[in-house]
Amino acid sequence: MDTSATSSPAPEAADTPMTKAAPIEVKEFENLYEMAVAQFERAADMTDLNPALRAILSQPKNEIIVNFPVRMDDGSTTMAKGYRIQHNNILGCYKGGLRFSPLVHLDEVKALAAWMTWKCALADLPFGGGKGGIQIDPTQLSRSELERVTRRFTHALGNNIGPDYDIPAPDMGTNAQTMVWMMDTYMNTIAYASKNVSRHVVTGKTVASGGSLGRDEATGRGTVYNIASWAVENGVDLQHCTVAVQGFGNVGSYAARILQDEYGAKLVAVQDHTGSIGNKKGIDANELAGYVEQDGGVKGYGKADEMSAADFWTAECDIFIPAALEWQLTSDNAPNMKCRIIAEGANGPTTMAADKILTENGIEMIPDILANAGGVIVSFFEWTQNRRGETWYLDEVRHKLKRRIADAYDRVTQTMNHYGCTRREATSIAALNRVAQAYDERGIFP
Ligand code: GLU
C-alpha cells in the first residue's frame, strides 16, 4: 500500500496563508463519533491526506466491550458493561481516561478515544489515544460497591491494559482513588518482581500511591495557560477579564481558581447540574469550590444570585469555559453568547453548528484537544516519574506543563497562519500532520 505523501509540509512560522478553507457544510450530528469523524475529515481534506491513511484513522484499532458481574452491598449481583476503545498507537501507548456515567456508550467512548489520539499528538507526547468507561451512575453506588466495580472491570480488561501498552486515567465520574484501586488490582495479578515497576499502568493516582504532584489541578491549569498564551498574543490584560464557567468539578473549579489567584481575573457566572449563579462584583472561586464540595453543587451559594439558564448563557464575560459535558454549546445558545473567547475545558462541548455560529460572531475558540491537554500532559509526567523512579517538585511540574502548553499553542497559531483556517481546524491539522508523518516514515506492515 502506498502511504507516501500523506502529510502536508510542516508549517513555518508567520508564513502567508496557503489556502483559504472551503466553506464547510455544517449539520448537527446526533452521534458524537460522527462529529469526531467529521472534524477529522475536515482536517484530512485540508491536508490532502492520502486515502489509505484516511481509512485507517477513521476508525479505532480496537473496541473492547466487557460485561461483568458486581456484588452489591445488599448481597445481590448486577451486571455492568465496560468499554475500552484503543483508537491509535502509532505515536506510543494508548492513553486516555475512564468515565463512569450512566450516559457512557460505545460511540461516545469512540469519539473520546479519537480525540485522545489528536490531543496527545498535538501536545507532542509519546502516546496514542484510548478511552474507556462503565455505564453506571457512580453517585448511586456506595464506596465499597464502587471499589468492587473498579476492581472487577480492571480484572475483566486483563492484558488489554498495561504500563507500556494502554494506560487509563481519571475522567468524569472517576478520580485518584479509582486509579489507585485499578493499579492495586493490576499489580496483584502480575509477577512479584514486576509489581513495583508497574505503577504506571494508570496515571492520575494519589500522590501517596505513586501519582504526580500537580496532576489534580493539571487540566484546569492547562486551560489557564492556554488562555494566558492567547492573552499575550492579543495584548489582553487578564486582570481586567471576567470569567464564566460551566461545570464546577475538577476542571472548571481549578481553572477558575487559578485564573483568579494567579492572573487576577474575576469569576462572574457559574452553572452546574444544580443551577446557575452570578455576581457581577465577583464570586470567590476558592470559597465556591469549598461550598460545592460540601453541598454537591452551586445552587444556594449565598454570595451570588441565582440566575436562569438563559441568563447564564447570555452573561457578559470575557472568557467562557465549558467544563462539563459534551454538546452544551448548541445552535440554541451560541447565537446569544457574549464572551470574547471560549476555552473548552470539556471534551466536545460545542456542536459543529454552534462552532460555525461562534466563528461568524467573531468569538474566539481554544478547542478541547488544546485547551484541556494539561491533564494528559501531567499524566505523561507521572508515567515518566514512575518509570524512572523519580518524584518531581510541584514547581517543576508546573513549569514543564506551561512550556508544553505554550509550545502546542504556538504550533497551532503557526498552523492557523499557514492554512488560513480557524483555530479548531488548525488544532486538528497540526495533530493529524504529526500522526501522518509517523505513518509516512514507518509505512504499513508488511
Ligand atoms: N481524561 C483526561 C482527558 O480527557 C485525561 C487523560 C489522561 O490523563 O490520560 O484528557
Boltz pocket constraint, residues with backbone or C-beta under 6 A from the ligand:
constraints:
  - pocket:
      binder: B
      contacts: [[A, 95], [A, 96], [A, 97], [A, 98], [A, 119], [A, 167], [A, 168], [A, 169], [A, 170], [A, 171], [A, 172], [A, 203], [A, 204], [A, 347], [A, 372], [A, 373], [A, 375], [A, 376], [A, 377], [A, 379]]
      max_distance: 6.0
